[in-house]
């Protein structure tokens, strides 16, 4: 059985210059895999370590 690939069309695309696209891509490469908010992550880990069970 063949599955059809859906073609997605972009909507609400912002037009930007080539240099802007290059700057955004270089910044995205720099922050990829980094923790952006280390203080908040440590606080959340401390808070969640005190909880034994989560009410569901």
N, C-alpha and C positions, 0 to 999 in steps of 0.2 A: 504494500500500500504506500502510495506516495503522499507525503505531507507537503502542503503548500506553505511556502515561507511568506509571511506577511511583510509587506513593505510599510515601514513606519515613516510618516512624513512629519517633519518638525514644524511645530506651530509656535508662534511668538518668539521667533529667533531675533536676537539683538544683533544688529550689524556692528561690526567693529573692524578696526584696521588690522593688518597683518602683524604689526609690531605689538599691538595689544594682545592678540592671540598668543604670540610667542612669549610675552611676559607672563600671562596667566598660566600657560603650560609649564614654564620654568618654575614658577612659584608652586604649582600643584605637585611637581616632581620633588621639590624641596620638602614639602610638608607631608608627603605620602609616608605613612608608617610611623610618624612621630606622634607622641602624646602632646596635644595642644594645651591641655589644662592639667598638668601634673598635680597641682595642689588640690584641686577639686576631686581628682581621681583617688588620691590618698585619703581624703576625708570620707569619701563614699565607701572605700574599702574598710576603714575603721568602723564606720557606722554599721555596715552590713555584717562585719565580723561579730558584732555584739548580738545580732539577731539570730536566734536558734531556728525558728520556724517562721515562715511567711504565711500570713493569713490569706487564704484563697477563697 
